[in-house]
Amino acid sequence: MTTTLRDAKARLSEMVKRASHGEEVVITVHGKETAKLVAVPKRAKKRDKEKWLRELDKLREENWTGRYGKRAQEIQDEDRAERL
């Protein structure tokens, strides 16, 4: 749907409702397309917390470096020593 700015001001509630139902509402100013009202994308379903935690544990196991608990400086020092 295309409408003028003046008409959009007068019928904003209707325009927002149409946009929320998937219709694009193009607003013109002096005959030029200037803005568009579109629906906000639907959010993905919230992931199951337990499933997410299992996936996180799996990633931790796969990517374990053996350096857990060390300070950043200690890790940098070890890397420098290995390069020598």
N, C-alpha and C positions, 0 to 999 in steps of 0.2 A: 504494500500500500504506500502511496506517496501522498503527502499532505503539506500544506504551507505551515510556516511557523505560527502564524496567527490562529489557524485552525487547531494546531497541536496544543497551543496554550489553552484554548477553550475546551478541548476534549482530552486533556492529558490522561485522565484516569482511564478512559476508553483505549487510548493508544498504548498505555502501559499494559493493560489487560490483553490486548491483541498481541503485543510483543511477547508477553509471558506465555502465550499459547503457541508460539513458534512463528508468528508472522513478522516479517521485517517491516518496520515503519520508517520510511525515508522522509526526512523533513527538508523542505526547500526554503530558501530565502532568496527573494527576487528571481525566482525561477531556476536557481542553481541548487543541486543537491548538496546539502551542508552537513547533515547529521543522520544517524540511523539508530533507531531503537531496536534492540534485539534481546532475546531472552538470555538470562544468565545460565551458563552451562550447569547441568545437574551435577551435584557432587557424587563422586563414587561412593559406594557403600562403605561404611566404616568397616575396616578389617577386623576380624576377630582377634582380640588381644592375644589369646593363647597361641593362635596360629602364627601371628606376627612374631611372638617371642621365640617360638620353635625355629622359624626361619632365621631369626637373628642369631640364635645359638649355632645353627648349622653354618652360617656365614663366618662366624667367629672361629669355628673349628677348621673350616677350609682355609682360612687366611691367617691362622695363628703364626706369629713370627717368633714366639718364644721370648719376646722382650716385654711382656706385660709387667708393669710395676716399676719399670726403670724411668728415670727422669730423662727428659729430652736431651740434656747435655751428655748423659752417659751413653745414649744411643748414638749421638753424633760422634763422640770420642771413639766408640767401637768401630763405627763405619770408617772413620779416618785411619784407624790403626789397620783395618783389613785392607785398605787400598795401598798401604806402603809395602 
